[in-house]
């Protein structure tokens, strides 16, 4: 291509897309997220559970990789935690690009429910089956990692320390960290809708997820992997403390994702059209 042809091509592209950024605008993202929510609500139970189990495994892979990255380093060292967050991003990248159903990301379905594109029953049905499937997938991966011997030695010690740190959180801390975490997770999913390419989606996911891990926030599905992993590695967690952590983190995740992101963007971009 000659220089003249190249300049002409760039000019045509800018005329079609003046910003030069090949991304959907926020109002378009809101519509795409709502349409996606309707599609998710209409999946069969078999489809929903299958995709949810895959998501549990995917997030578990991110958790396992994070555990290994943090092995042998000071868990309070910021750069190491940031690297762990970058590695943990693998989980959501697999969910979004590969296609799976993740409970925390599905908090964005609230937009479709508020606009009465789906019923509240549809929303809760999806959340219930997806949460269950995510749990099955995460625990299945924990069992596979334990059988493989990965949880023996240094990685096992790190796994136990991570789990103990989560259990030591008070209900208030777990709840608030859950809110902040899923605000970032849902923003990562939201930004991924803006991208038109796989590379764009990966880059959109990377930074919010790395930030939530860096800050030590709490993700219910990640904890479905990290807590059992720690228990099998020798941490003495107890059923009561484990269930308490998952409960408060889950409630926080719903508040942060459904209220902090979904309803805020719905009010900003779809409120006039729907109300």
Secondary structure by P-SEA (a helix, b strand, c coil): ccaaaaaaaaaaaaaacccccccccaaaaaaaaaaaaaaaaaccaaaaaaaaaaaaaaaaaaaaaaaaaacccccccaaaaaaaaaaaaaaaaaaaccbbbbccccccaaaaaaaccccaaaaaaaaaaaaaaaaaaaaaaaaaaaaacccccaaaaaaaaaaaaaaaccaaaaaaaaaaaaaaaaaaaaaaaacccaaaaaaaacaaaaaaaaaccccaaaaacaaaaaaaacccccaaaaaaaaaaaaaaaaaaaccccaaaaaaaccccccc
